[in-house]
Amino acid sequence: THGFLVFIFVTSHLFGKINENKKYKTIPSQNDKWIAIDKLQHFTYSCFISFGTQYILVNKLDHRESKALPISSLLSLSAGILKEINDKRGGSYFSYKDMVANGIGILTAVIIINFEPD
């Protein structure tokens, strides 16, 4: 599982660097596709922010899993919202599709954190 997560992170980072150099030739929001490396990055970063925050809260600050989970999820969601607001202020647009990818990443983290093997 760890190898798969590292693979997703490295792949999304590499492809993201390739896509940064491409400029929009039409209205930017028209290029906001549901299936894009950008969405994988949003998913991955949101998931990792949730995991990292959860780890710190539970293992370093002695919070219970159930109390830490809403905090870690909210922090990850806040980071995604702030990123989209910053994009809009920078002359781009607020992408609701990016926010959906963030939400799916957070939901995935919640499911994994709550998973208890038999």
N, C-alpha and C positions, 0 to 999 in steps of 0.2 A: 504494500500500500504506500509506503513512504517513497519508494522508487517511482511509482506512478505520479504522485503529487509533485515530486521534483521534476519529472519529465514535463508535466503540464506547465509548471512555472517557467522552466527554462525555455520551452517552446514558445510560450506566449510572449515572453520577454524578447526573444530573438525576432519573432515575426512582427512584434510591435515596433521594434527599431526600424525594420524595413518599411512599414506602413507610415512612419512619422515623416518620411521624406516626400510622400505623395501629397500633392495639393489638390483641393477641390476645384473643379471646373464649373460646377453648377452650385445651386443652393446647397450648403453643407448638409442640412437635414435630409435631403433627397438621397444622399450617399450613406445614410445610417441604415445599414442592412441588419436583419435579425441574425444572420449567420455570418459572423466576421470575427477576426482575431481580436478585435477590440472587446467584443462581448466575452470572449474567453478570458481576457485579461481582467475585466470587471468581476467575473465569476471567481476567478482564482484569487485576486487580491482581497475581495470581500470575505471569502472563505478563510484565507490565511490571517486576516485581521481578527476575525472571530476566534480562530484557534489560538492565536498568540495572546490575545487579551484573556481568554478563558484560562489558559495555562498560568499566566501571571496571577490572576485573581485567585485561582484555586491552590496552586502550588507555592506561590511566594507570599501571598497576602492572607492565606488561610480562609478564604470564602468557601462556602458550600457550593457544589456544582449548580444546584437549583437556583441559588441566589446570584451566582456569577453569570449564568447564561443570558438573562435579559440585558445585563450591562454590556457583555461582549457583543451581543447582537446589535444593540443600539449604537455602540461605538462604531461598529463596522458600517451600519446604515448611515450614520452621521458623516463618516468619511466619504462615502459615495455621494451623498447629497451635496456636501461642500465642494467636492471635485466638480460636479455638474454646474453648480452655481459659479464656480471659478471659470469654467469653460465659457459660460454665457457672458460673464463680465469681460472675458478676454476677446470677445467678438465672435465667438462660435455660437453654440446653441445648447440648451438643456436637453439631454437625450433621455427620454423615458425608456427607450429600449436598453440603454446602459443601466438604468435603475432596475429594470426587470432582471437583468443579468446579475446585478448586485444582490437582489433579493433571493435569487435562486442559489447563489453562493452562500449566503447567510443561512438559508434553509438547509442546505446540504451540511453545513457545519453543525447546525443544531441537531440534525438527525444523527450524524456521526458521534457527536458528544454524548447524546442520550442513548446511544447503542450500548447494550450490555450483552456480551456473549454468554451463552449458556454455560 
